[in-house]
């Protein structure tokens, strides 16, 4: 096998990069950024989990409560219709 040799076609002056910065950027590092206290992954995750669970539970509770009210109204209406039909049947039999 023939050994592979890498040859650079660029001159040595082009491969060296110079670092340059403007005066504005050098002055920007003089002011310190305020230090933020990290919340922490565990506390943030736990808070998000509890908030999400509470909202989902509240939404489910109100959905089930609304379904219960609708079904209760339908059942009450059916009971009244049944009572009216039974009363009408008693009147026909009694005559």
DSSP file (Angstrom, degrees, kcal/mol; ACC not computed):
  #  RESIDUE AA STRUCTURE BP1 BP2  ACC     N-H-->O    O-->H-N    N-H-->O    O-->H-N    TCO  KAPPA ALPHA  PHI   PSI    X-CA   Y-CA   Z-CA
    1    1 A X              0   0    0      0, 0.0     2,-0.4     0, 0.0     0, 0.0   0.000 360.0 360.0 360.0 145.5    0.0    0.0    0.0
    2    2 A X        -     0   0    0      1,-0.0     2,-0.2     0, 0.0     0, 0.0  -0.760 360.0-117.0 -91.8 134.3    1.1    3.4   -0.7
    3    3 A X        -     0   0    0     -2,-0.4     2,-0.5     1,-0.1    -1,-0.0  -0.482  26.6-126.5 -71.4 136.0    1.3    5.9    2.2
    4    4 A X        -     0   0    0     -2,-0.2     2,-0.5     2,-0.0    -1,-0.1  -0.713  23.9-164.8 -86.4 130.8   -1.0    8.8    1.8
    5    5 A X        -     0   0    0     -2,-0.5     2,-0.6     2,-0.0    -2,-0.0  -0.964  10.0-145.0-117.5 131.3    0.6   12.2    2.2
    6    6 A X        -     0   0    0     -2,-0.5     2,-0.5     2,-0.0    -2,-0.0  -0.823  16.3-168.7 -96.1 126.2   -1.4   15.3    2.8
    7    7 A X        -     0   0    0     -2,-0.6     2,-0.5     2,-0.0    -2,-0.0  -0.935  16.5-133.9-114.1 138.0    0.0   18.3    1.2
    8    8 A X        -     0   0    0     -2,-0.5     4,-0.1     1,-0.1    -2,-0.0  -0.768  11.9-167.8 -91.6 129.4   -1.2   21.8    2.0
    9    9 A X        +     0   0    0     -2,-0.5     2,-0.3     2,-0.1    -1,-0.1   0.566  66.0  88.7 -89.6 -10.4   -1.9   24.0   -1.0
   10   10 A X  S    S-     0   0    0      1,-0.1    -2,-0.1     2,-0.0     2,-0.1  -0.615  83.9-114.0 -88.6 147.5   -2.2   27.1    1.3
   11   11 A X    >>  -     0   0    0     -2,-0.3     4,-1.1     1,-0.1     3,-0.8  -0.401  27.6-111.6 -74.3 158.2    0.8   29.1    2.2
   12   12 A X  H 3> S+     0   0    0      1,-0.2     4,-0.7     2,-0.2    -1,-0.1   0.781 116.2  59.5 -62.7 -26.7    1.8   29.1    5.9
   13   13 A X  H 34 S+     0   0    0      1,-0.2    -1,-0.2     2,-0.2     3,-0.2   0.832 103.7  50.6 -72.2 -30.6    0.8   32.8    6.2
   14   14 A X  H <4 S+     0   0    0     -3,-0.8    -1,-0.2     1,-0.2    -2,-0.2   0.773 103.6  58.1 -77.4 -26.1   -2.8   32.0    5.2
   15   15 A X  H  < S+     0   0    0     -4,-1.1     2,-0.5     2,-0.1    -1,-0.2   0.719  90.5  81.1 -79.0 -19.9   -3.2   29.2    7.7
   16   16 A X     <  -     0   0    0     -4,-0.7     2,-0.4    -3,-0.2     0, 0.0  -0.759  69.9-156.5 -88.5 127.0   -2.4   31.4   10.7
   17   17 A X        -     0   0    0     -2,-0.5     2,-0.4     2,-0.0    -2,-0.1  -0.845   5.1-141.7-105.5 139.8   -5.3   33.5   11.9
   18   18 A X        -     0   0    0     -2,-0.4     2,-0.5     2,-0.0    -2,-0.0  -0.776  13.5-129.7 -98.8 144.2   -5.0   36.7   13.8
   19   19 A X        +     0   0    0     -2,-0.4     2,-0.4     2,-0.0    -2,-0.0  -0.816  32.2 173.9 -94.2 125.6   -7.3   37.6   16.6
   20   20 A X        -     0   0    0     -2,-0.5     2,-0.3     2,-0.0    -2,-0.0  -0.977   7.3-180.0-132.5 147.2   -8.8   41.1   16.4
   21   21 A X        -     0   0    0     -2,-0.4     2,-0.1     3,-0.0    -2,-0.0  -0.992  25.3-119.6-144.3 148.1  -11.4   42.8   18.4
   22   22 A X     >  -     0   0    0     -2,-0.3     4,-1.7     1,-0.1     5,-0.1  -0.407  29.9-111.6 -83.9 165.8  -12.9   46.2   18.4
   23   23 A X  H  > S+     0   0    0      1,-0.2     4,-1.8     2,-0.2     5,-0.2   0.847 116.0  57.4 -66.1 -33.6  -12.7   48.7   21.2
   24   24 A X  H  > S+     0   0    0      1,-0.2     4,-1.4     2,-0.2    -1,-0.2   0.908 106.4  48.0 -64.6 -42.6  -16.4   48.3   22.0
   25   25 A X  H  > S+     0   0    0      1,-0.2     4,-0.8     2,-0.2    -1,-0.2   0.871 110.0  52.2 -68.1 -35.6  -16.2   44.6   22.5
   26   26 A X  H  < S+     0   0    0     -4,-1.7     3,-0.4     1,-0.2     4,-0.2   0.864 110.4  48.4 -67.8 -34.5  -13.2   45.0   24.8
   27   27 A X  H >X S+     0   0    0     -4,-1.8     3,-1.1     1,-0.2     4,-0.5   0.759 100.3  67.0 -75.3 -24.1  -15.1   47.5   26.9
   28   28 A X  H >< S+     0   0    0     -4,-1.4     3,-0.6     1,-0.3    -1,-0.2   0.800  93.9  57.9 -67.7 -27.9  -18.2   45.2   27.1
   29   29 A X  T 3< S+     0   0    0     -4,-0.8    -1,-0.3    -3,-0.4    -2,-0.2   0.640  90.5  73.4 -77.6 -11.6  -16.3   42.7   29.1
   30   30 A X  T <4 S+     0   0    0     -3,-1.1     2,-0.4    -4,-0.2    -1,-0.2   0.834  85.7  71.1 -71.6 -31.2  -15.5   45.3   31.8
   31   31 A X  S << S-     0   0    0     -3,-0.6     2,-0.3    -4,-0.5     0, 0.0  -0.736  83.6-135.1 -87.9 131.3  -19.2   45.2   33.1
   32   32 A X        -     0   0    0     -2,-0.4     2,-0.2     1,-0.1    -2,-0.1  -0.613  14.1-122.7 -86.8 143.0  -20.1   42.1   34.9
   33   33 A X        -     0   0    0     -2,-0.3     2,-0.1     1,-0.1    -1,-0.1  -0.549  37.5 -97.7 -78.1 147.2  -23.4   40.3   34.2
   34   34 A X        -     0   0    0     -2,-0.2     2,-0.5     1,-0.1    -1,-0.1  -0.430  39.4-116.1 -67.3 141.6  -25.6   39.8   37.2
   35   35 A X        -     0   0    0     -2,-0.1     2,-0.4    -3,-0.1    -1,-0.1  -0.667  26.9-150.0 -82.8 124.6  -25.3   36.4   38.8
   36   36 A X        -     0   0    0     -2,-0.5     2,-0.6    -3,-0.0    -3,-0.0  -0.790  12.2-130.2 -95.5 134.9  -28.5   34.3   38.5
   37   37 A X        -     0   0    0     -2,-0.4     2,-0.1     1,-0.0     3,-0.0  -0.734  29.7-123.1 -81.8 121.8  -29.3   31.8   41.2
   38   38 A X        -     0   0    0     -2,-0.6    -1,-0.0     1,-0.1     3,-0.0  -0.399   8.7-147.1 -69.6 141.5  -30.1   28.5   39.4
   39   39 A X        -     0   0    0     -2,-0.1     4,-0.3     1,-0.1    -1,-0.1   0.861  41.8-123.7 -74.4 -36.1  -33.5   27.1   40.3
   40   40 A X     >  -     0   0    0      3,-0.1     4,-2.3     2,-0.1     5,-0.2   0.171   9.1-105.5  98.9 140.5  -32.3   23.5   39.9
   41   41 A X  H  > S+     0   0    0      1,-0.2     4,-2.5     2,-0.2     5,-0.2   0.879 116.4  50.3 -67.6 -38.7  -33.7   20.8   37.7
   42   42 A X  H  > S+     0   0    0      2,-0.2     4,-2.6     1,-0.2     5,-0.2   0.949 114.4  41.9 -68.4 -47.4  -35.3   18.9   40.5
   43   43 A X  H  > S+     0   0    0     -4,-0.3     4,-2.5     2,-0.2     5,-0.2   0.919 118.0  46.7 -66.5 -42.7  -37.2   21.9   42.0
   44   44 A X  H  X S+     0   0    0     -4,-2.3     4,-2.3     2,-0.2    -1,-0.2   0.910 115.2  46.1 -65.0 -41.6  -38.2   23.2   38.6
   45   45 A X  H  X S+     0   0    0     -4,-2.5     4,-2.4    -5,-0.2    -2,-0.2   0.889 113.3  49.3 -67.3 -39.8  -39.3   19.8   37.3
   46   46 A X  H  X S+     0   0    0     -4,-2.6     4,-2.6    -5,-0.2     5,-0.2   0.911 111.6  48.9 -67.1 -41.7  -41.2   19.1   40.5
   47   47 A X  H  X S+     0   0    0     -4,-2.5     4,-2.6     2,-0.2    -2,-0.2   0.925 113.0  47.6 -63.2 -44.2  -43.0   22.5   40.4
   48   48 A X  H  X S+     0   0    0     -4,-2.3     4,-2.6     2,-0.2     5,-0.2   0.897 112.1  49.9 -63.3 -40.7  -43.9   21.9   36.7
   49   49 A X  H  X S+     0   0    0     -4,-2.4     4,-2.6     2,-0.2    -2,-0.2   0.934 113.2  45.2 -63.8 -46.2  -45.2   18.4   37.4
   50   50 A X  H  X S+     0   0    0     -4,-2.6     4,-2.3     2,-0.2    -2,-0.2   0.899 114.1  49.1 -66.2 -39.9  -47.3   19.6   40.3
   51   51 A X  H  X S+     0   0    0     -4,-2.6     4,-2.4    -5,-0.2    -2,-0.2   0.936 113.8  45.9 -64.0 -45.6  -48.7   22.5   38.4
   52   52 A X  H  X S+     0   0    0     -4,-2.6     4,-2.5    -5,-0.2    -2,-0.2   0.901 113.3  49.3 -63.9 -41.4  -49.5   20.4   35.4
   53   53 A X  H  X S+     0   0    0     -4,-2.6     4,-2.6    -5,-0.2    -1,-0.2   0.901 111.4  49.6 -65.2 -40.4  -51.1   17.7   37.5
   54   54 A X  H  X S+     0   0    0     -4,-2.3     4,-2.6     2,-0.2    -2,-0.2   0.931 112.9  46.1 -64.7 -45.3  -53.2   20.2   39.4
   55   55 A X  H  X S+     0   0    0     -4,-2.4     4,-2.4     2,-0.2    -2,-0.2   0.908 114.3  47.9 -64.6 -41.1  -54.4   21.9   36.2
   56   56 A X  H  X S+     0   0    0     -4,-2.5     4,-2.3     2,-0.2    -2,-0.2   0.909 112.9  49.0 -66.2 -40.4  -55.2   18.5   34.6
   57   57 A X  H  X S+     0   0    0     -4,-2.6     4,-2.6     2,-0.2    -2,-0.2   0.906 111.8  48.4 -64.5 -42.1  -57.0   17.3   37.7
   58   58 A X  H  X S+     0   0    0     -4,-2.6     4,-2.3     2,-0.2     5,-0.2   0.913 112.2  48.9 -65.4 -41.7  -59.1   20.5   37.9
   59   59 A X  H  X S+     0   0    0     -4,-2.4     4,-1.9     1,-0.2    -2,-0.2   0.910 112.9  47.4 -63.2 -41.8  -60.0   20.3   34.2
   60   60 A X  H  X S+     0   0    0     -4,-2.3     4,-2.7     2,-0.2     5,-0.2   0.903 110.2  53.3 -65.1 -41.9  -61.0   16.6   34.6
   61   61 A X  H  X S+     0   0    0     -4,-2.6     4,-2.5     1,-0.2    -2,-0.2   0.932 111.5  44.4 -60.1 -47.3  -63.1   17.5   37.7
   62   62 A X  H  X S+     0   0    0     -4,-2.3     4,-2.0     2,-0.2    -1,-0.2   0.840 112.8  52.2 -69.7 -31.7  -65.1   20.2   36.0
   63   63 A X  H  X S+     0   0    0     -4,-1.9     4,-2.3    -5,-0.2    -2,-0.2   0.941 112.7  44.3 -66.1 -46.6  -65.6   18.0   32.9
   64   64 A X  H  X S+     0   0    0     -4,-2.7     4,-2.4     1,-0.2    -2,-0.2   0.888 112.1  53.4 -66.0 -38.3  -66.9   15.1   35.0
   65   65 A X  H  X S+     0   0    0     -4,-2.5     4,-2.1    -5,-0.2    -1,-0.2   0.906 110.0  47.5 -62.2 -42.0  -69.1   17.6   37.0
   66   66 A X  H  X S+     0   0    0     -4,-2.0     4,-2.2     2,-0.2    -2,-0.2   0.905 111.9  49.7 -66.3 -41.1  -70.6   19.0   33.8
   67   67 A X  H  X S+     0   0    0     -4,-2.3     4,-2.6     1,-0.2     5,-0.2   0.889 109.9  52.1 -63.8 -38.4  -71.2   15.4   32.4
   68   68 A X  H  X S+     0   0    0     -4,-2.4     4,-2.5     2,-0.2    -2,-0.2   0.911 109.0  49.5 -63.6 -42.6  -72.9   14.5   35.8
   69   69 A X  H  X S+     0   0    0     -4,-2.1     4,-2.3     2,-0.2    -2,-0.2   0.921 112.3  47.4 -63.2 -43.4  -75.2   17.5   35.6
   70   70 A X  H  X S+     0   0    0     -4,-2.2     4,-2.2     1,-0.2    -2,-0.2   0.933 114.5  45.6 -64.6 -45.9  -76.2   16.7   32.0
   71   71 A X  H  X S+     0   0    0     -4,-2.6     4,-2.4     1,-0.2    -1,-0.2   0.870 111.8  52.5 -67.0 -34.8  -76.9   13.0   32.8
   72   72 A X  H  X S+     0   0    0     -4,-2.5     4,-2.5    -5,-0.2    -1,-0.2   0.905 109.3  49.2 -66.5 -40.8  -78.8   13.9   35.9
   73   73 A X  H  X S+     0   0    0     -4,-2.3     4,-2.3     2,-0.2    -2,-0.2   0.907 112.0  48.7 -63.9 -41.4  -81.0   16.3   34.0
   74   74 A X  H  X S+     0   0    0     -4,-2.2     4,-2.3     2,-0.2    -2,-0.2   0.908 112.3  48.3 -64.9 -41.1  -81.7   13.7   31.4
   75   75 A X  H  X S+     0   0    0     -4,-2.4     4,-2.2     2,-0.2    -2,-0.2   0.909 111.2  49.9 -66.0 -41.6  -82.5   11.0   34.0
   76   76 A X  H  X S+     0   0    0     -4,-2.5     4,-2.2     2,-0.2    -1,-0.2   0.901 110.7  50.3 -63.0 -40.8  -84.8   13.4   35.9
   77   77 A X  H  X S+     0   0    0     -4,-2.3     4,-2.2     1,-0.2    -2,-0.2   0.908 110.1  50.1 -63.7 -41.9  -86.6   14.2   32.6
   78   78 A X  H  X S+     0   0    0     -4,-2.3     4,-2.5     2,-0.2    -2,-0.2   0.876 108.8  52.7 -64.3 -37.0  -87.0   10.5   31.8
   79   79 A X  H  X S+     0   0    0     -4,-2.2     4,-2.6     2,-0.2    -2,-0.2   0.922 109.8  48.2 -65.0 -43.0  -88.4    9.9   35.3
   80   80 A X  H  X S+     0   0    0     -4,-2.2     4,-2.3     2,-0.2    -2,-0.2   0.897 112.0  49.3 -63.9 -40.1  -91.0   12.7   34.8
   81   81 A X  H  X S+     0   0    0     -4,-2.2     4,-2.2     2,-0.2    -2,-0.2   0.911 112.2  48.6 -65.1 -41.6  -92.0   11.3   31.4
   82   82 A X  H  X S+     0   0    0     -4,-2.5     4,-2.3     2,-0.2    -2,-0.2   0.913 110.9  50.1 -64.7 -41.6  -92.4    7.8   32.9
   83   83 A X  H  X S+     0   0    0     -4,-2.6     4,-2.4     1,-0.2    -2,-0.2   0.907 110.6  49.7 -63.7 -40.8  -94.5    9.1   35.8
   84   84 A X  H  X S+     0   0    0     -4,-2.3     4,-2.1     1,-0.2    -1,-0.2   0.901 111.6  48.3 -63.9 -40.3  -96.8   10.9   33.4
   85   85 A X  H  X S+     0   0    0     -4,-2.2     4,-1.9     2,-0.2    -1,-0.2   0.863 111.5  49.7 -70.1 -34.2  -97.2    7.9   31.2
   86   86 A X  H  X S+     0   0    0     -4,-2.3     4,-2.5     2,-0.2    -2,-0.2   0.907 110.6  50.2 -68.9 -40.9  -98.0    5.7   34.3
   87   87 A X  H  X S+     0   0    0     -4,-2.4     4,-2.0     1,-0.2    -2,-0.2   0.899 111.0  49.5 -61.6 -40.1 -100.5    8.2   35.5
   88   88 A X  H  X S+     0   0    0     -4,-2.1     4,-1.7     2,-0.2    -1,-0.2   0.874 109.7  51.3 -67.1 -36.4 -102.1    8.2   32.0
   89   89 A X  H  X S+     0   0    0     -4,-1.9     4,-2.2     2,-0.2    -2,-0.2   0.908 108.3  51.8 -67.3 -41.7 -102.2    4.4   32.1
   90   90 A X  H  X S+     0   0    0     -4,-2.5     4,-2.3     1,-0.2    -2,-0.2   0.896 108.2  52.1 -60.5 -40.0 -103.9    4.4   35.5
   91   91 A X  H  X S+     0   0    0     -4,-2.0     4,-1.0     1,-0.2    -1,-0.2   0.890 111.0  46.8 -64.6 -38.7 -106.6    6.8   34.2
   92   92 A X  H  < S+     0   0    0     -4,-1.7    -1,-0.2     1,-0.2    -2,-0.2   0.869 114.3  46.8 -71.8 -36.1 -107.3    4.6   31.2
   93   93 A X  H  < S+     0   0    0     -4,-2.2    -2,-0.2     1,-0.2    -1,-0.2   0.881 109.1  54.6 -73.0 -36.4 -107.5    1.4   33.3
   94   94 A X  H  <        0   0    0     -4,-2.3    -1,-0.2     1,-0.3    -2,-0.2   0.753 360.0 360.0 -69.8 -24.1 -109.7    3.0   35.9
   95   95 A X     <        0   0    0     -4,-1.0    -1,-0.3    -5,-0.2    -2,-0.1   0.481 360.0 360.0 -77.0 360.0 -112.3    4.1   33.4
